[in-house]
Amino acid sequence: LWKQEKPQFENTGESVNNISHQWKQPLNELGFQLMLIEQISKKTPVTDTDAEEVRKITEKSHDILEFMATTASTFGHLLSTNTKKSIFSPEKIIQQILYLVNDTFKFHKIDISYDAQDEILLNGNSTELAHIILSIINNAKDILNERKISSPLIQIKSYKNADKFIIEISDNGGGI
């Protein structure tokens, strides 16, 4: 009986580890957003431009929280046997990820570019793709910072090659 239950516990443990790994960047980003709000709130007087900036930061923070909620939901689905597939645009997924991490990458002075050569729709799990790409670029960010690369750069390209859709991710830090 123990041998039958053990894989389920291992899968649960792996999923919890994956959730915590995927939440590190969004939590860092939320912390950064709060730091921006704190800096604005210390200004005297607070201008209409400052108020608009706080509104944009708050909106982005809500997007980050939604992304985190989706992460928990995705890993919940992974624990079950249900894998929900849908038609999605990988270009939009990548753009959403870049929107979420933009401020953190700017803070670390890392340029990140995205070149989508072909528009395509895929049938699959868009959230799983988002987590994979987020994990790759976060690992690249960590290596670029760790190695103190001057003019750090991450490049993402997507294109269609025959019957395949390809996403290339590279950096100038020797990480990927």
Accessible surface in RSA format (square Angstrom, percent):
REM  Atomic radii and reference values for relative SASA: ProtOr
REM  Chains: A
REM  Algorithm: Lee & Richards
REM  Probe-radius: 1.40
REM  Slices: 20
REM RES _ NUM      All-atoms   Total-Side   Main-Chain    Non-polar    All polar
REM                ABS   REL    ABS   REL    ABS   REL    ABS   REL    ABS   REL
RES LEU A   1   163.80  91.2 119.14  85.2  44.66 112.3 121.07  85.0  42.74 115.0
RES TRP A   2   159.04  63.8 151.44  73.3   7.60  17.9 138.78  74.0  20.26  32.9
RES LYS A   3   176.84  86.3 165.75 101.7  11.09  26.4 111.03  99.9  65.81  70.1
RES GLN A   4   143.93  80.5 120.30  87.9  23.64  56.3  46.75  99.5  97.19  73.7
RES GLU A   5    66.06  37.9  64.70  49.0   1.36   3.2  21.56  41.7  44.50  36.3
RES LYS A   6    93.43  45.6  93.43  57.3   0.00   0.0  38.58  34.7  54.85  58.4
RES PRO A   7    68.58  50.0  67.81  61.8   0.77   2.8  68.58  56.6   0.00   0.0
RES GLN A   8   119.90  67.0 114.67  83.8   5.23  12.4  32.35  68.9  87.55  66.4
RES PHE A   9   115.86  58.0 108.22  67.0   7.64  19.9 108.70  65.9   7.16  20.5
RES GLU A  10    89.93  51.6  80.83  61.2   9.10  21.7  37.89  73.3  52.04  42.5
RES ASN A  11    80.05  55.2  78.89  76.2   1.16   2.8  13.82  33.3  66.24  64.0
RES THR A  12    54.07  38.5  54.07  54.8   0.00   0.0  44.04  59.2  10.03  15.2
RES GLY A  13    33.42  41.2   0.00   N/A  33.42  41.2  31.24  85.7   2.17   4.9
RES GLU A  14   107.08  61.5 104.15  78.8   2.93   7.0  35.99  69.6  71.09  58.0
RES SER A  15    11.05   9.3  10.98  14.7   0.06   0.1   1.16   2.5   9.89  13.9
RES VAL A  16    88.22  58.1  87.64  79.3   0.58   1.4  87.69  76.2   0.53   1.4
RES ASN A  17   100.11  69.0  96.94  93.7   3.16   7.6  21.41  51.5  78.69  76.1
RES ASN A  18    67.64  46.6  66.90  64.6   0.74   1.8   5.21  12.5  62.43  60.3
RES ILE A  19    39.76  22.6  39.76  29.6   0.00   0.0  39.76  28.6   0.00   0.0
RES SER A  20    56.76  48.0  49.84  66.5   6.92  15.9  41.08  87.5  15.68  22.0
RES HIS A  21    78.20  42.7  71.62  49.8   6.58  16.8  54.41  56.1  23.79  27.7
RES GLN A  22    17.45   9.8  15.16  11.1   2.29   5.5   2.01   4.3  15.44  11.7
RES TRP A  23    75.84  30.4  75.84  36.7   0.00   0.0  75.84  40.4   0.00   0.0
RES LYS A  24   125.77  61.4 122.72  75.3   3.05   7.3  75.46  67.9  50.31  53.6
RES GLN A  25     7.55   4.2   5.57   4.1   1.98   4.7   5.06  10.8   2.48   1.9
RES PRO A  26     5.75   4.2   3.05   2.8   2.70   9.8   5.75   4.7   0.00   0.0
RES LEU A  27    93.85  52.3  85.68  61.3   8.17  20.5  85.98  60.4   7.87  21.2
RES ASN A  28    85.94  59.3  75.50  73.0  10.44  25.1  16.77  40.4  69.17  66.9
RES GLU A  29     1.54   0.9   1.54   1.2   0.00   0.0   1.54   3.0   0.00   0.0
RES LEU A  30    25.26  14.1  25.22  18.0   0.04   0.1  25.22  17.7   0.04   0.1
RES GLY A  31    36.76  45.3   0.00   N/A  36.76  45.3  29.95  82.2   6.82  15.3
RES PHE A  32    33.18  16.6  27.99  17.3   5.19  13.5  31.33  19.0   1.85   5.3
RES GLN A  33     0.60   0.3   0.60   0.4   0.00   0.0   0.06   0.1   0.54   0.4
RES LEU A  34   117.95  65.7 113.32  81.1   4.63  11.6 113.84  80.0   4.11  11.1
RES MET A  35    69.20  35.8  66.13  43.8   3.06   7.3  30.50  25.9  38.70  51.3
RES LEU A  36    38.05  21.2  37.61  26.9   0.44   1.1  37.66  26.5   0.39   1.0
RES ILE A  37    47.52  27.0  47.43  35.3   0.09   0.2  47.43  34.2   0.09   0.2
RES GLU A  38    91.97  52.8  88.01  66.6   3.96   9.4  26.22  50.7  65.74  53.7
RES GLN A  39   101.88  57.0  95.13  69.5   6.75  16.1  37.04  78.8  64.84  49.2
RES ILE A  40     8.32   4.7   8.32   6.2   0.00   0.0   8.32   6.0   0.00   0.0
RES SER A  41    74.10  62.6  47.38  63.2  26.72  61.5  39.86  84.9  34.25  48.0
RES LYS A  42   152.14  74.2 122.61  75.2  29.54  70.3  83.40  75.1  68.74  73.2
RES LYS A  43   104.76  51.1  93.65  57.5  11.11  26.5  66.01  59.4  38.75  41.3
RES THR A  44   130.60  92.9  96.20  97.5  34.41  82.0  71.87  96.5  58.74  88.8
RES PRO A  45   109.38  79.7 100.30  91.4   9.08  33.0 105.11  86.8   4.27  26.5
RES VAL A  46    79.15  52.1  51.44  46.6  27.71  66.8  51.44  44.7  27.71  75.1
RES THR A  47    69.45  49.4  61.11  61.9   8.35  19.9  65.64  88.2   3.82   5.8
RES ASP A  48   131.43  92.1 121.16 120.6  10.28  24.3  38.92  91.6  92.51  92.3
RES THR A  49   102.43  72.9  96.23  97.6   6.20  14.8  65.61  88.1  36.81  55.7
RES ASP A  50     7.31   5.1   7.31   7.3   0.00   0.0   0.00   0.0   7.31   7.3
RES ALA A  51    55.74  51.3  45.93  70.9   9.81  22.3  50.30  70.8   5.44  14.4
RES GLU A  52    70.29  40.4  67.20  50.8   3.09   7.4  38.24  74.0  32.05  26.2
RES GLU A  53    70.51  40.5  68.17  51.6   2.34   5.6  23.14  44.8  47.37  38.7
RES VAL A  54    43.39  28.6  43.39  39.3   0.00   0.0  43.39  37.7   0.00   0.0
RES ARG A  55   120.65  50.7 114.50  58.4   6.14  14.6  73.27 100.1  47.38  28.7
RES LYS A  56   119.58  58.3 115.11  70.6   4.47  10.6  62.77  56.5  56.81  60.5
RES ILE A  57    10.69   6.1   9.16   6.8   1.53   3.7  10.68   7.7   0.01   0.0
RES THR A  58    54.56  38.8  53.59  54.3   0.98   2.3  46.17  62.0   8.39  12.7
RES GLU A  59    91.74  52.7  87.23  66.0   4.51  10.7  31.90  61.7  59.85  48.9
RES LYS A  60    13.61   6.6  13.61   8.3   0.00   0.0  10.43   9.4   3.18   3.4
RES SER A  61    16.84  14.2  16.84  22.5   0.00   0.0  15.00  31.9   1.84   2.6
RES HIS A  62   113.51  62.0 108.71  75.6   4.80  12.3  75.11  77.4  38.40  44.7
RES ASP A  63    53.03  37.1  48.04  47.8   4.98  11.8  12.20  28.7  40.82  40.7
RES ILE A  64     0.98   0.6   0.98   0.7   0.00   0.0   0.98   0.7   0.00   0.0
RES LEU A  65    90.15  50.2  85.98  61.5   4.17  10.5  86.35  60.6   3.80  10.2
RES GLU A  66   121.52  69.8 115.18  87.1   6.35  15.1  39.16  75.8  82.36  67.2
RES PHE A  67    27.15  13.6  21.29  13.2   5.86  15.2  26.36  16.0   0.79   2.3
RES MET A  68    12.54   6.5  12.54   8.3   0.00   0.0  12.54  10.7   0.00   0.0
RES ALA A  69    62.80  57.7  50.04  77.2  12.76  29.0  57.56  81.1   5.24  13.9
RES THR A  70    53.09  37.8  49.26  49.9   3.83   9.1  33.16  44.5  19.93  30.1
RES THR A  71     0.00   0.0   0.00   0.0   0.00   0.0   0.00   0.0   0.00   0.0
RES ALA A  72    40.29  37.0  33.19  51.2   7.10  16.2  33.42  47.1   6.86  18.2
RES SER A  73    57.01  48.2  43.31  57.8  13.71  31.6  34.55  73.6  22.46  31.5
RES THR A  74     8.53   6.1   6.11   6.2   2.42   5.8   4.30   5.8   4.23   6.4
RES PHE A  75    12.80   6.4  12.80   7.9   0.00   0.0  12.80   7.8   0.00   0.0
RES GLY A  76    38.79  47.8   0.00   N/A  38.79  47.8  29.35  80.5   9.44  21.1
RES HIS A  77    76.62  41.9  75.52  52.5   1.10   2.8  53.84  55.5  22.78  26.5
RES LEU A  78    77.51  43.2  53.97  38.6  23.54  59.2  54.73  38.4  22.79  61.3
RES LEU A  79    87.54  48.8  54.82  39.2  32.72  82.2  57.41  40.3  30.13  81.1
RES SER A  80    54.00  45.6  38.47  51.3  15.52  35.8  45.79  97.5   8.20  11.5
RES THR A  81   143.62 102.1 114.90 116.5  28.71  68.4  88.60 119.0  55.02  83.2
RES ASN A  82    86.01  59.3  78.80  76.2   7.20  17.3  28.12  67.7  57.88  55.9
RES THR A  83    85.39  60.7  66.57  67.5  18.82  44.9  44.61  59.9  40.77  61.6
RES LYS A  84   145.66  71.1 136.10  83.5   9.57  22.8  83.71  75.3  61.95  66.0
RES LYS A  85   137.90  67.3 112.23  68.9  25.67  61.1  56.22  50.6  81.68  87.0
RES SER A  86    53.07  44.8  45.76  61.1   7.31  16.8  36.02  76.7  17.05  23.9
RES ILE A  87   112.41  64.0  87.77  65.4  24.65  59.4  87.77  63.2  24.65  66.9
RES PHE A  88    24.54  12.3  18.14  11.2   6.40  16.6  24.54  14.9   0.00   0.0
RES SER A  89    20.05  16.9  14.71  19.6   5.34  12.3   8.26  17.6  11.79  16.5
RES PRO A  90     0.85   0.6   0.85   0.8   0.00   0.0   0.85   0.7   0.00   0.0
RES GLU A  91    39.40  22.6  39.40  29.8   0.00   0.0   8.32  16.1  31.08  25.4
RES LYS A  92   134.51  65.6 133.60  82.0   0.91   2.2  77.85  70.1  56.66  60.3
RES ILE A  93    20.53  11.7  20.46  15.2   0.07   0.2  20.46  14.7   0.07   0.2
RES ILE A  94     0.31   0.2   0.31   0.2   0.00   0.0   0.31   0.2   0.00   0.0
RES GLN A  95    88.45  49.5  81.93  59.9   6.52  15.5  29.70  63.2  58.75  44.6
RES GLN A  96   107.66  60.2 105.00  76.7   2.66   6.3  38.69  82.4  68.97  52.3
RES ILE A  97     1.80   1.0   1.73   1.3   0.07   0.2   1.79   1.3   0.01   0.0
RES LEU A  98    27.97  15.6  25.71  18.4   2.25   5.7  26.18  18.4   1.79   4.8
RES TYR A  99    96.02  44.8  88.97  50.6   7.05  18.4  86.32  64.9   9.70  12.0
RES LEU A 100    17.84   9.9  17.47  12.5   0.36   0.9  17.47  12.3   0.36   1.0
RES VAL A 101     1.61   1.1   1.61   1.5   0.00   0.0   1.61   1.4   0.00   0.0
RES ASN A 102    54.04  37.3  53.44  51.6   0.61   1.5   7.62  18.3  46.43  44.9
RES ASP A 103    27.16  19.0  26.19  26.1   0.97   2.3   1.13   2.7  26.03  26.0
RES THR A 104     8.72   6.2   8.41   8.5   0.31   0.7   8.00  10.8   0.72   1.1
RES PHE A 105     1.60   0.8   1.60   1.0   0.00   0.0   1.60   1.0   0.00   0.0
RES LYS A 106   138.16  67.4 122.84  75.4  15.32  36.5  80.51  72.5  57.65  61.4
RES PHE A 107   116.30  58.2  96.59  59.8  19.71  51.3 105.41  63.9  10.90  31.2
RES HIS A 108    64.55  35.3  49.36  34.3  15.19  38.9  33.70  34.7  30.85  35.9
RES LYS A 109   166.58  81.3 150.82  92.5  15.76  37.5 111.18 100.1  55.40  59.0
RES ILE A 110     6.70   3.8   0.00   0.0   6.70  16.2   0.25   0.2   6.45  17.5
RES ASP A 111    99.93  70.0  96.95  96.5   2.98   7.0  18.26  43.0  81.67  81.5
RES ILE A 112    38.24  21.8  12.61   9.4  25.63  61.8  12.81   9.2  25.43  69.0
RES SER A 113    51.22  43.3  46.01  61.4   5.21  12.0  43.37  92.4   7.84  11.0
RES TYR A 114    45.17  21.1  11.61   6.6  33.56  87.3  12.05   9.1  33.12  40.8
RES ASP A 115    67.36  47.2  64.22  63.9   3.14   7.4  25.57  60.2  41.79  41.7
RES ALA A 116    34.09  31.3   5.36   8.3  28.73  65.4   5.36   7.6  28.73  76.1
RES GLN A 117   106.36  59.5  73.90  54.0  32.46  77.3  28.44  60.5  77.92  59.1
RES ASP A 118    55.15  38.6  48.50  48.3   6.65  15.7  11.83  27.9  43.31  43.2
RES GLU A 119   162.43  93.3 129.80  98.2  32.63  77.7  42.35  81.9 120.08  98.0
RES ILE A 120    36.83  21.0  25.36  18.9  11.47  27.6  32.28  23.2   4.55  12.3
RES LEU A 121   119.29  66.4  96.83  69.3  22.46  56.5  96.97  68.1  22.32  60.1
RES LEU A 122    49.64  27.6  47.22  33.8   2.42   6.1  49.64  34.9   0.00   0.0
RES ASN A 123   102.67  70.8  72.54  70.1  30.13  72.6  19.65  47.3  83.02  80.2
RES GLY A 124    13.02  16.1   0.00   N/A  13.02  16.1  12.98  35.6   0.04   0.1
RES ASN A 125    36.91  25.5  24.32  23.5  12.59  30.3  10.58  25.5  26.33  25.5
RES SER A 126    25.21  21.3  23.62  31.5   1.59   3.7   0.23   0.5  24.98  35.0
RES THR A 127    27.76  19.7  24.53  24.9   3.23   7.7   7.41  10.0  20.35  30.8
RES GLU A 128    54.78  31.4  52.21  39.5   2.57   6.1  15.71  30.4  39.07  31.9
RES LEU A 129    34.18  19.0  32.01  22.9   2.17   5.4  33.26  23.4   0.92   2.5
RES ALA A 130     8.08   7.4   8.08  12.5   0.00   0.0   8.08  11.4   0.00   0.0
RES HIS A 131     8.73   4.8   8.57   6.0   0.17   0.4   8.73   9.0   0.00   0.0
RES ILE A 132    98.75  56.2  95.01  70.8   3.74   9.0  98.56  71.0   0.19   0.5
RES ILE A 133     3.08   1.8   3.08   2.3   0.00   0.0   3.08   2.2   0.00   0.0
RES LEU A 134     2.73   1.5   2.73   2.0   0.00   0.0   2.73   1.9   0.00   0.0
RES SER A 135    23.53  19.9  21.09  28.1   2.44   5.6   9.77  20.8  13.77  19.3
RES ILE A 136    56.31  32.0  55.06  41.0   1.25   3.0  56.31  40.5   0.00   0.0
RES ILE A 137     0.00   0.0   0.00   0.0   0.00   0.0   0.00   0.0   0.00   0.0
RES ASN A 138    19.65  13.5  19.65  19.0   0.00   0.0  12.56  30.2   7.09   6.9
RES ASN A 139    69.62  48.0  67.67  65.4   1.95   4.7  21.06  50.7  48.56  46.9
RES ALA A 140     0.93   0.9   0.00   0.0   0.93   2.1   0.83   1.2   0.10   0.3
RES LYS A 141    15.65   7.6  15.65   9.6   0.00   0.0   0.17   0.2  15.48  16.5
RES ASP A 142    74.32  52.1  68.64  68.3   5.67  13.4  25.63  60.3  48.69  48.6
RES ILE A 143    42.52  24.2  42.52  31.7   0.00   0.0  42.52  30.6   0.00   0.0
RES LEU A 144     2.36   1.3   0.09   0.1   2.27   5.7   0.31   0.2   2.05   5.5
RES ASN A 145    52.51  36.2  38.53  37.2  13.98  33.7  27.02  65.0  25.50  24.6
RES GLU A 146   128.23  73.6 101.52  76.8  26.71  63.6  46.85  90.6  81.37  66.4
RES ARG A 147   120.77  50.7  95.83  48.9  24.94  59.4  37.48  51.2  83.29  50.5
RES LYS A 148   179.28  87.5 149.97  92.0  29.31  69.8 108.95  98.1  70.33  74.9
RES ILE A 149    48.12  27.4  35.68  26.6  12.44  30.0  38.14  27.5   9.97  27.1
RES SER A 150    98.47  83.2  79.72 106.4  18.75  43.2  53.20 113.3  45.27  63.4
RES SER A 151    93.93  79.4  72.71  97.0  21.22  48.9  45.50  96.9  48.43  67.8
RES PRO A 152    15.87  11.6  15.01  13.7   0.86   3.1  15.01  12.4   0.86   5.4
RES LEU A 153    57.06  31.8  57.03  40.8   0.03   0.1  57.03  40.1   0.03   0.1
RES ILE A 154     0.00   0.0   0.00   0.0   0.00   0.0   0.00   0.0   0.00   0.0
RES GLN A 155    68.84  38.5  67.76  49.5   1.08   2.6   3.15   6.7  65.68  49.8
RES ILE A 156     0.93   0.5   0.08   0.1   0.85   2.0   0.08   0.1   0.85   2.3
RES LYS A 157    82.67  40.3  82.67  50.7   0.00   0.0  27.69  24.9  54.98  58.6
RES SER A 158     0.53   0.5   0.53   0.7   0.00   0.0   0.00   0.0   0.53   0.7
RES TYR A 159    46.42  21.7  46.42  26.4   0.00   0.0  29.99  22.5  16.43  20.3
RES LYS A 160   111.42  54.4  91.81  56.3  19.61  46.7  37.94  34.2  73.47  78.3
RES ASN A 161    81.80  56.4  76.76  74.2   5.04  12.1   9.09  21.9  72.72  70.3
RES ALA A 162    87.87  80.8  48.42  74.7  39.44  89.7  69.92  98.5  17.95  47.5
RES ASP A 163   127.84  89.5  94.86  94.4  32.98  78.0  44.56 104.9  83.28  83.1
RES LYS A 164   136.54  66.6 132.14  81.1   4.40  10.5  80.22  72.2  56.32  60.0
RES PHE A 165    39.13  19.6   8.93   5.5  30.21  78.6   8.93   5.4  30.21  86.5
RES ILE A 166    48.12  27.4  45.65  34.0   2.47   6.0  48.12  34.7   0.00   0.0
RES ILE A 167    46.70  26.6  19.01  14.2  27.69  66.7  19.01  13.7  27.69  75.1
RES GLU A 168    78.87  45.3  73.86  55.9   5.01  11.9  31.33  60.6  47.54  38.8
RES ILE A 169    31.16  17.7   9.18   6.8  21.98  53.0   9.18   6.6  21.98  59.7
RES SER A 170    48.57  41.0  48.24  64.4   0.33   0.8  34.18  72.8  14.39  20.2
RES ASP A 171    21.56  15.1   0.00   0.0  21.56  51.0   4.76  11.2  16.79  16.7
RES ASN A 172    70.27  48.5  44.72  43.2  25.54  61.5  36.90  88.8  33.37  32.3
RES GLY A 173     4.94   6.1   0.00   N/A   4.94   6.1   2.45   6.7   2.49   5.6
RES GLY A 174    67.12  82.8   0.00   N/A  67.12  82.8  36.72 100.8  30.40  68.1
RES GLY A 175    35.12  43.3   0.00   N/A  35.12  43.3   7.42  20.4  27.70  62.0
RES ILE A 176    81.16  46.2  36.59  27.3  44.57 107.4  69.53  50.1  11.63  31.6
END  Absolute sums over single chains surface
CHAIN  1 A    11142.1       9454.5       1687.5       6346.1       4796.0
END  Absolute sums over all chains
TOTAL         11142.1       9454.5       1687.5       6346.1       4796.0
